[in-house]
């Protein structure tokens, strides 16, 4: 703190020469003039004195019959004095701050965030119309008005917020969630899975299958034709259908029994390998044709271990291969354990695995009717194989647009 | 005079007042052999890099050493820096 005060006021290094320089110091002490860093060179004293005190010592110098010479100056007053001489530098400093201020009061970038479906050109266009564009002055922008205008002119937008971070204007947009537009294009309903139809509810169109029918994937379930008017035909005369049926979008629920099959196996005897976390590392650096080993391990001290070799090289640059390469070999200690399971345990495990495999294929809405499993007999004794059959009732309808 | 001083000293001891204030004595603080701070002095008599003589209320303080400099010189205190080898209190 005292140093800062000294720096602000300025300090002068003086050389006091004369027959009794100590007398000068005593006079300074009496006058409450602060001196510091006093050293003696030859017969002269060197001391630091504050700049404002320096102008008060003249009578003391005369009284003590000494001579005072200024050796060095330090502090803000001298910096200011020097700066005054260098006018161009000062002009540059002022110009720098003025430019910084003026340039930072303009908008340089306009950013739009939060858009998902609405294109940003529309928002950008509206914002530009009301003055928010790169190059406009920040203070002249009425962000509230622009927010309102964007909300009014772009109906898909629910809320708009404009804020400035430095020279960047960020338009934050929240979109409205619009109700889904219903597809009105004519379509058939086809099966997306193999199965046996168990329930048919037709909402629009004509059913093409009956209860109990077996369908394959891709088979037509509901035709996308409007119901034809009941034709009263005369016996014996063929019905002449001259009117092309009107195409509509088939709708309905077709439930079917679907079968899934899953399979999994487990070994009775299993060897698992776990890392213990202990590892040793050997680093070899290759410089041209010389090899430098930093941390050489001839043979790791572990009973069982796995080895990983990492080979590092500088990326190729203009097809020139650098001569520096390094090879890191990591030896990791491992523990291997043999686990023997009972047949039931293995079977349960395999069953769970198989069930999991099946369940990933079953949609969530499906209703599971039956599920059973069987153990597949194999000559191999070490492996238990399990097959799982699941029967579900689910909606297998899939709309496919009719190409016209 | 001496008796009065003795009384003052015992009174100061009884009241737990620092004696340097009551008795107007110099307080000399040494930081290893690097720094020596003299408070309540009466001025400097002689200064060379190997010897500093400081005038006290009664007598004189001789500081012998090497490369001695006066760090901070004020009306209340003198800070002697450098390598202090010997301090001699001379009444």
Interface residues (C-beta under 8 A of the other chain):
Chain A: X21 X22 X25 X26 X28 X29 X30 X32 X34 X35 X36 X37 X38 X39 X40 X45 X47
Chain B: X43 X44 X45 X46 X47 X48 X49 X69 X70 X71 X72 X73 X74 X75
